């Protein structure tokens, strides 16, 4: 079973998006680049990819994304502590 005591991380990464799953020569020009933001645990990591686990079932199956490391824009450790509000001066 996947260890749930691992640090949560936010990963912002680049991806190409289109309205089709297959492209021809003309429709390939309609692809757009976007920045995705996902939260999860690092399930596996090497120099080529990061496997980000975002969910786990009672059977041990996981929901995961495979993100190429070259497409990662930012990686931020997540915190579960609420940010302290600044006191307003009177």
TIRO-2110 file (N, C-alpha, C; in Angstrom, 1 decimal):
// TIRO-2110
0.8, -1.2, 0.0, N, 1, A
0.0, 0.0, 0.0, CA, 1, A
0.9, 1.2, 0.0, C, 1, A
0.4, 2.3, -0.6, N, 2, A
1.2, 3.5, -0.8, CA, 2, A
1.3, 4.2, 0.6, C, 2, A
2.5, 4.7, 1.0, N, 3, A
2.7, 5.3, 2.3, CA, 3, A
2.0, 6.7, 2.3, C, 3, A
1.1, 6.9, 3.2, N, 4, A
0.4, 8.2, 3.2, CA, 4, A
1.0, 9.2, 4.1, C, 4, A
2.2, 8.9, 4.7, N, 5, A
2.9, 9.9, 5.6, CA, 5, A
3.9, 10.7, 4.8, C, 5, A
3.9, 10.6, 3.5, N, 6, A
4.7, 11.4, 2.6, CA, 6, A
4.2, 12.8, 2.5, C, 6, A
5.2, 13.8, 2.2, N, 7, A
4.8, 15.2, 2.1, CA, 7, A
4.0, 15.4, 0.8, C, 7, A
2.9, 16.1, 0.9, N, 8, A
2.2, 16.5, -0.2, CA, 8, A
2.9, 17.6, -1.0, C, 8, A
2.8, 17.6, -2.3, N, 9, A
3.5, 18.7, -3.1, CA, 9, A
2.5, 19.2, -4.2, C, 9, A
2.7, 20.5, -4.5, N, 10, A
2.0, 21.1, -5.6, CA, 10, A
3.0, 21.0, -6.8, C, 10, A
2.6, 20.6, -7.9, N, 11, A
3.4, 20.6, -9.1, CA, 11, A
2.7, 21.4, -10.2, C, 11, A
3.4, 22.4, -10.7, N, 12, A
2.9, 23.1, -11.9, CA, 12, A
3.7, 22.6, -13.0, C, 12, A
3.1, 22.3, -14.1, N, 13, A
3.8, 21.7, -15.3, CA, 13, A
3.1, 22.0, -16.6, C, 13, A
3.9, 22.1, -17.6, N, 14, A
3.4, 22.4, -19.0, CA, 14, A
2.9, 21.2, -19.7, C, 14, A
1.8, 21.4, -20.4, N, 15, A
1.2, 20.4, -21.2, CA, 15, A
0.6, 20.9, -22.5, C, 15, A
0.4, 20.1, -23.5, N, 16, A
-0.3, 20.5, -24.7, CA, 16, A
-1.7, 20.0, -24.6, C, 16, A
-2.6, 20.9, -25.1, N, 17, A
-4.0, 20.6, -25.0, CA, 17, A
-4.7, 20.8, -26.4, C, 17, A
-5.5, 19.9, -26.7, N, 18, A
-6.3, 20.0, -28.0, CA, 18, A
-7.7, 19.4, -27.7, C, 18, A
-8.6, 19.5, -28.7, N, 19, A
-9.9, 19.0, -28.6, CA, 19, A
-10.0, 17.6, -29.1, C, 19, A
-9.0, 17.0, -29.7, N, 20, A
-9.0, 15.7, -30.2, CA, 20, A
-7.9, 14.8, -29.5, C, 20, A
-8.1, 13.5, -29.6, N, 21, A
-7.0, 12.6, -29.1, CA, 21, A
-6.0, 12.3, -30.2, C, 21, A
-6.4, 12.4, -31.5, N, 22, A
-5.5, 12.2, -32.6, CA, 22, A
-5.5, 13.4, -33.5, C, 22, A
-4.4, 13.7, -34.1, N, 23, A
-4.3, 14.9, -34.9, CA, 23, A
-3.8, 14.6, -36.3, C, 23, A
-4.2, 15.4, -37.3, N, 24, A
-3.7, 15.4, -38.6, CA, 24, A
-2.8, 16.6, -38.8, C, 24, A
-2.3, 16.8, -40.0, N, 25, A
-1.4, 17.9, -40.3, CA, 25, A
-2.0, 19.3, -40.1, C, 25, A
-3.3, 19.4, -40.4, N, 26, A
-3.9, 20.7, -40.2, CA, 26, A
-4.3, 21.0, -38.8, C, 26, A
-4.9, 20.0, -38.1, N, 27, A
-5.4, 20.3, -36.7, CA, 27, A
-4.2, 20.4, -35.7, C, 27, A
-3.0, 20.0, -36.0, N, 28, A
-1.9, 20.0, -35.1, CA, 28, A
-1.6, 21.5, -34.7, C, 28, A
-1.9, 22.4, -35.6, N, 29, A
-1.6, 23.8, -35.4, CA, 29, A
-2.6, 24.4, -34.3, C, 29, A
-3.7, 23.7, -34.0, N, 30, A
-4.6, 24.1, -33.0, CA, 30, A
-4.3, 23.7, -31.6, C, 30, A
-3.2, 23.0, -31.4, N, 31, A
-2.7, 22.7, -30.0, CA, 31, A
-2.4, 23.9, -29.2, C, 31, A
-2.7, 23.9, -28.0, N, 32, A
-2.3, 25.0, -27.1, CA, 32, A
-1.4, 24.5, -25.9, C, 32, A
-0.6, 25.4, -25.5, N, 33, A
0.2, 25.0, -24.3, CA, 33, A
-0.5, 25.7, -23.0, C, 33, A
-0.6, 24.9, -22.0, N, 34, A
-1.2, 25.3, -20.8, CA, 34, A
-0.3, 25.0, -19.6, C, 34, A
-0.6, 25.6, -18.4, N, 35, A
0.1, 25.2, -17.2, CA, 35, A
-0.9, 24.5, -16.3, C, 35, A
-0.6, 23.3, -16.0, N, 36, A
-1.5, 22.5, -15.1, CA, 36, A
-0.9, 22.6, -13.6, C, 36, A
-1.8, 22.5, -12.7, N, 37, A
-1.4, 22.5, -11.3, CA, 37, A
-2.1, 21.3, -10.6, C, 37, A
-1.2, 20.4, -10.0, N, 38, A
-1.8, 19.2, -9.4, CA, 38, A
-1.2, 19.1, -8.0, C, 38, A
-1.9, 18.5, -7.1, N, 39, A
-1.5, 18.2, -5.7, CA, 39, A
-1.5, 16.7, -5.5, C, 39, A
-0.4, 16.2, -4.9, N, 40, A
-0.4, 14.8, -4.5, CA, 40, A
0.9, 14.4, -3.9, C, 40, A
1.2, 13.1, -3.8, N, 41, A
2.4, 12.6, -3.2, CA, 41, A
3.3, 12.1, -4.3, C, 41, A
4.5, 12.2, -4.2, N, 42, A
5.5, 11.6, -5.1, CA, 42, A
5.5, 10.1, -5.0, C, 42, A
5.0, 9.4, -5.9, N, 43, A
4.9, 7.9, -5.9, CA, 43, A
6.2, 7.3, -6.4, C, 43, A
6.8, 8.0, -7.4, N, 44, A
8.1, 7.5, -7.9, CA, 44, A
8.7, 8.7, -8.6, C, 44, A
10.0, 8.7, -8.7, N, 45, A
10.7, 9.8, -9.3, CA, 45, A
12.1, 9.4, -9.8, C, 45, A
12.4, 9.8, -11.1, N, 46, A
13.8, 9.6, -11.6, CA, 46, A
14.1, 10.8, -12.4, C, 46, A
15.2, 10.8, -13.2, N, 47, A
15.6, 11.9, -13.9, CA, 47, A
14.7, 12.3, -15.1, C, 47, A
13.8, 11.3, -15.5, N, 48, A
13.0, 11.6, -16.7, CA, 48, A
11.5, 11.9, -16.3, C, 48, A
11.0, 11.5, -15.1, N, 49, A
9.6, 11.7, -14.8, CA, 49, A
9.4, 11.7, -13.3, C, 49, A
8.2, 12.2, -13.0, N, 50, A
7.7, 12.2, -11.6, CA, 50, A
6.3, 11.6, -11.7, C, 50, A
6.1, 10.6, -10.9, N, 51, A
4.7, 10.0, -10.8, CA, 51, A
4.1, 10.6, -9.6, C, 51, A
3.0, 11.4, -9.8, N, 52, A
2.3, 12.1, -8.8, CA, 52, A
1.0, 11.4, -8.5, C, 52, A
0.9, 10.9, -7.2, N, 53, A
-0.3, 10.1, -6.8, CA, 53, A
-1.2, 11.1, -6.2, C, 53, A
-2.5, 11.1, -6.7, N, 54, A
-3.5, 12.1, -6.2, CA, 54, A
-4.6, 11.4, -5.4, C, 54, A
-4.7, 10.1, -5.4, N, 55, A
-5.7, 9.3, -4.7, CA, 55, A
-5.3, 7.9, -4.5, C, 55, A
-5.9, 7.3, -3.5, N, 56, A
-5.7, 5.8, -3.2, CA, 56, A
-7.0, 5.2, -2.7, C, 56, A
-7.2, 4.0, -3.2, N, 57, A
-8.4, 3.3, -2.8, CA, 57, A
-8.1, 2.3, -1.7, C, 57, A
-9.1, 1.7, -1.0, N, 58, A
-8.9, 0.8, 0.0, CA, 58, A
-8.3, -0.5, -0.5, C, 58, A
-8.4, -0.8, -1.8, N, 59, A
-7.7, -2.0, -2.4, CA, 59, A
-6.3, -1.7, -2.7, C, 59, A
-5.8, -0.5, -2.5, N, 60, A
-4.4, -0.2, -2.8, CA, 60, A
-4.2, 0.4, -4.2, C, 60, A
-5.2, 0.5, -5.0, N, 61, A
-5.0, 1.1, -6.3, CA, 61, A
-4.9, 2.6, -6.2, C, 61, A
-4.0, 3.2, -7.0, N, 62, A
-3.8, 4.7, -6.9, CA, 62, A
-4.2, 5.4, -8.2, C, 62, A
-4.6, 6.6, -8.1, N, 63, A
-4.8, 7.5, -9.2, CA, 63, A
-3.5, 8.3, -9.3, C, 63, A
-2.9, 8.3, -10.5, N, 64, A
-1.6, 8.9, -10.7, CA, 64, A
-1.4, 9.6, -12.0, C, 64, A
-0.5, 10.6, -12.1, N, 65, A
-0.1, 11.3, -13.3, CA, 65, A
1.4, 11.0, -13.5, C, 65, A
1.8, 10.8, -14.7, N, 66, A
3.2, 10.7, -15.0, CA, 66, A
3.6, 12.0, -15.7, C, 66, A
4.5, 12.8, -15.0, N, 67, A
4.8, 14.1, -15.5, CA, 67, A
6.3, 14.1, -15.9, C, 67, A
6.6, 14.5, -17.2, N, 68, A
8.0, 14.6, -17.6, CA, 68, A
8.7, 15.7, -16.8, C, 68, A
9.9, 15.4, -16.2, N, 69, A
10.6, 16.4, -15.4, CA, 69, A
10.9, 17.6, -16.2, C, 69, A
11.2, 17.5, -17.5, N, 70, A
11.5, 18.7, -18.2, CA, 70, A
10.3, 19.7, -18.4, C, 70, A
9.1, 19.2, -18.1, N, 71, A
7.9, 20.0, -18.2, CA, 71, A
7.5, 20.6, -16.9, C, 71, A
8.2, 20.3, -15.8, N, 72, A
7.8, 20.9, -14.5, CA, 72, A
8.3, 22.3, -14.4, C, 72, A
7.4, 23.2, -14.1, N, 73, A
7.7, 24.6, -14.0, CA, 73, A
8.0, 25.0, -12.5, C, 73, A
7.3, 24.4, -11.6, N, 74, A
7.5, 24.7, -10.2, CA, 74, A
7.0, 23.5, -9.4, C, 74, A
7.7, 23.3, -8.3, N, 75, A
7.4, 22.2, -7.3, CA, 75, A
7.4, 22.8, -5.9, C, 75, A
6.2, 22.8, -5.2, N, 76, A
6.1, 23.5, -4.0, CA, 76, A
5.6, 22.5, -2.9, C, 76, A
6.4, 22.3, -1.8, N, 77, A
5.8, 21.5, -0.7, CA, 77, A
4.5, 22.1, -0.2, C, 77, A
3.5, 21.2, 0.0, N, 78, A
2.2, 21.7, 0.5, CA, 78, A
2.3, 21.7, 2.0, C, 78, A
1.6, 22.7, 2.6, N, 79, A
1.4, 22.7, 4.0, CA, 79, A
0.0, 22.6, 4.4, C, 79, A
-0.3, 21.9, 5.5, N, 80, A
-1.7, 21.8, 5.9, CA, 80, A
-2.0, 22.8, 7.0, C, 80, A
-1.0, 23.6, 7.4, N, 81, A
-1.2, 24.6, 8.4, CA, 81, A
-1.8, 25.9, 7.8, C, 81, A
-2.8, 26.4, 8.3, N, 82, A
-3.4, 27.7, 7.7, CA, 82, A
-2.4, 28.8, 7.9, C, 82, A
-2.4, 29.7, 6.9, N, 83, A
-1.6, 30.9, 7.0, CA, 83, A
-2.1, 31.8, 8.0, C, 83, A
-1.2, 32.4, 8.8, N, 84, A
-1.6, 33.4, 9.8, CA, 84, A
-2.0, 34.7, 9.2, C, 84, A
-3.1, 35.2, 9.6, N, 85, A
-3.5, 36.5, 9.1, CA, 85, A
-2.8, 37.6, 9.8, C, 85, A
-2.5, 38.6, 9.0, N, 86, A
-1.8, 39.8, 9.5, CA, 86, A
-2.8, 40.6, 10.3, C, 86, A
-2.3, 41.1, 11.4, N, 87, A
-3.2, 41.9, 12.2, CA, 87, A
-3.2, 43.3, 11.6, C, 87, A
-4.4, 43.9, 11.5, N, 88, A
-4.5, 45.2, 11.0, CA, 88, A
-4.3, 46.2, 12.1, C, 88, A
-3.5, 47.2, 11.8, N, 89, A
-3.2, 48.3, 12.8, CA, 89, A
-4.4, 49.2, 12.9, C, 89, A
-4.6, 49.8, 14.0, N, 90, A
-5.8, 50.7, 14.2, CA, 90, A
-5.3, 52.1, 14.3, C, 90, A
END
